[in-house]
Amino acid sequence: MAKRHISKIISEKLLVNKNQIASTMLLEFVTNTTFEISSIEEEERTIRVFGELVEIVAEALLDEHGVFERSELWGMEVGEASLSYGGNLANTIRYSTLYKKVIWNFVQKESEELGFSFQELTDLLINIDEIVTRATYGFTQVFVKHSEERLMHTQKEFMKISVPIVPISKNIAALPLIGEINEERAEILVYDTLNTCNRHRFEVLIIDLSGVQQADSMVIEAISKLICSLQLLGIEAIVTGVRPELSVSFVNMGVTLPVSFYSNLQKAIEMLNSR
């Protein structure tokens, strides 16, 4: 029997039995996972979603145009739904084997009744596997994007934490900078420092650089921008703890800052207390 004719027969049977297959998928899903159906509406909605996958597989057997894109989009929609229920990528991929198993079992049963050869059945199952795999790729895209967004959010929160302004008195605060200053952290450093100083109405900010190991243009530019911005707000900036290599970088770049420098934080505080 011609391959396309076989595919057409199975495709039609999948469409005719779409709801039955989708209901079986739901049963397998509920039986083998912790997912619970809380209402008739949710059951009908889930069956409808599974039914869409059956339709996509049926169309794939007929080589319908754009069916792989539809399968991927279906996977992305299911991935989004899984995320909303607190699901994870590993389980979502594992569940896809349940969908495939139900469709395979249906196709195998129909093929046996129609007298298809082993090779004919194998070709059908390979096609089905390909389309479900494309749906799995859709799941993966959603979870990878979600993980990247969470990572970016975590990085931004870490950046905020790494701008620790410490109040010393009602009008004086210290900003001990520690670690590497990259472009993103430099932006957050200036923005958060200015907002915090303005909100708490600090009049003096001591910027301690003893924990900064870098001595490159990024650090010089970030510090210069911060000091100039503070002065525009009427806040006095004092710099402490400049390391030798950083002081050389200031000189080599021709940067002069209209601020007072002290060897350490304690000396700056003593000077402010003696005013």
N, C-alpha and C positions, 0 to 999 in steps of 0.2 A: 504494500500500500504506500502511496506517495507520502513523503514526510509532511508536506503542507496540508494534505487532506487529513492526516492523523492529528496534526496540531489544531486544525479547524474543528474537528469532532470534540476534542478535549476542551477546547476553548468554549464551545457552546455549552458543554455539560457543566463547566465551571460557572458560567453565567446563570444557567438555569437553577443550579443548586447553591448559588452565592450565599443566601441567608442561612442555609443549613450548615455550610462550611464555616461561615463566620460565627455561628452559634457554637459549633464544635471548638473553634479557636478560643472563644471566651471560656468555655468549660475547662479546656486544658490550661488556660491562663490562670483562672481562679484556683484550680486544683493544685497547680505546681508553683504558685507564688503566694505572697502575703496580701495580694490585692483583693479588696472586697468591694462588691457592688452594693451601693447604699440605696439605690432607688431604681424603679422601672425605667425612668428617663435615662439614667446613667447606663443601664444595661442596653437600652436601644441605641444609645449614642455609640457605645463601644462596638456593638455588632455592626453598626453602620460603618465605623472606621475599618474594622476587619474586612467588611464587605468590599470596601474600596480597594484593599490589597488584592482580594480575589479578582476583581475587575482588571486591575493592572496586570496581574499574571496572565489572565485570559487574553488581554490585548497583546502582551509580549509574545505569546505563542503564535500570534498572527503577524508579528513584526510590525506592529502599529508604530507610526512615527511619533517620536517624543515620549515613548513609554518609559524609557530609562530615567528621563528627567522627572516624570510623574512619580516614579518609584522613589527617587531620591527625595522629592518634596514630601511624599507621604512619610518617609522615614524621619524627616526633619520635624514634621508636625507631631508625630508620635513621640519623638525625642523631647520636644517642648512640653508635651503633656506629662511625660515621665518626670521631667525636672520639676514641674509644678506639684507633683505628688511626692517629691523628695527622692526620686529614683537616681540611680547612678549608671554610668556607661556599661560597666561589666554586666549588671543584671539585664539592662535593656537589650544588649547584644544576645545574652543567653535566651531571653524571651523570644527573639526572632527565630530561634531554632524550633520553638513550639509552633509558630505560624507555618514554617516550612514543613514541619512534620505532618501537620493536619492536611495541607495541600498535597503533599507527596502521597500520603495514605489514600486520599480520595482518587488521585490520578492513577495510582497503582491498582486500586480496586476496579476502576472503570476500564483500565487497559487490559486487565485479566479477563473481564467479562466480554470485551470486544476482540479478544484473541490477538492482541498486539505481541510482537516478538520482544525478546529481552532487549535487543538493541534499540528498538523503537521506544520502549519505555525509558531506557537510559537517556536517550536524546531529549525526551520530554523533561525528565528530572533535572538534567543539566541546565536546560533553559530556565526552569523554575528557580533553580539554585542561583543562577546569575541575576535574576530580577530581585530576589530577596536579598542577595548580597548588596545590590545597589541601594536598597532601602536601609540596610545596615550602615552603609556609608553615610546616609542622611542622618541616622542617629548620632554617629560619631562626630559629624560636623557641628551639631548643636552642642554636644557636651564639651568638645574642644573649645568652641567659642566661649561657652560659659566658664570653663576653667581659666581661659585667658583673661576674661573680664574680672574674675575673682582675683587672679594674680595681680592684675593692674590695680584693682581696688586695694589689695593688701599692701602693695608697694607704696601707693599714695598715702595710706594710713601710716605706714612705717616712716615715710618721709616727714609726715606731720609730727610724729613722735620724736623724730630726730632733730626737731627745732625746739629744744627744751628751755623756755625762758623762765628763769628762777627769780622771783621777787626777793629783793634784799631788804628793802624798806618800802614805805608807801610810794615814794617817787623814783626809786632806783631798782633796776633789775639787771640780771646778768644773763648772757647768752653764751654758754660754753659749747663751742662747735667741736664735734668729734667725727672722725672718719672722712670718707671721700666726699667731695662736693662735685657732683656732675651737673649737667645742664638742667635736668628736671628738679633736682634737689635745690639748686640755686634759685630757681623761680619760686618754689614753695618757701624757701628760706626768707626771701625778701617779702613776699606777700604775707605770710603768716606772722613774721616778726613785726611788720608795720601795723597790721591789724591788732595784734595783741598789745603792743605798746600804746596804740591810740585808744583802745578799749579800756585799758587799765590806767591811762593817763600818766604813764611813766615819763619822767623828765630826763632821766639819764639811763643809758643802756651800755653796760660793759660787755664788749664782745671779746671773749677769751678764745684765742686761736692755738692754745698749747696742744690741743688734741687733733689738729689738722696736720696731716703728714705731707699733703701735696704742696707743691710750690710752682704750680703752672698758671697760665693766663686765666683759666676758668675760675680759680680761687681768687685771684687778684680782682678780676672783673666783678665777681659776686660780692666781695667785701666792699669794693668801691661803690657799687650800686646801692648796697644796703646803707652805707654811711651817708651818702648823698641824699637818699630818700628820707632817712631819719632826720637829717638837718632841715629838709624842706617842711617837715612836720614840727619843727621846733624842739626836737629831742636831741640832747647832747650824746654823742657817741664817744666812748673811750675804748681803746684797743689794748689788750694784754696778751702776754704769752706768745709773742711772735717768735717763731723758730728762726735760726740763722739763715737757712736756705730760703725761707719765705721772705725775709728782709732783703736778701740779695735780689730776689725776683722783683720786689717792689722797685728797687733802685734801677735794675736793668730795664724795666719796662717804663721807667720815667714817671712812675705814679707817686704823687705826693698827696697825702690825705690831711686835711685840716683838723686833726684830732690829737688828743694826748695819748702817748704810748707809755705803758708800764710793763715791767718785766713779768709781773704775775698779778693775779686777781686780788690778792691780799693787799698789795701796795696801792692798787687803785681804790679799794674800799677805804683804806686808811686815809688816803688823800681826800676823798669825798667827806669822810667824817670830820676832818680837820677844817673844813670850810666854815 
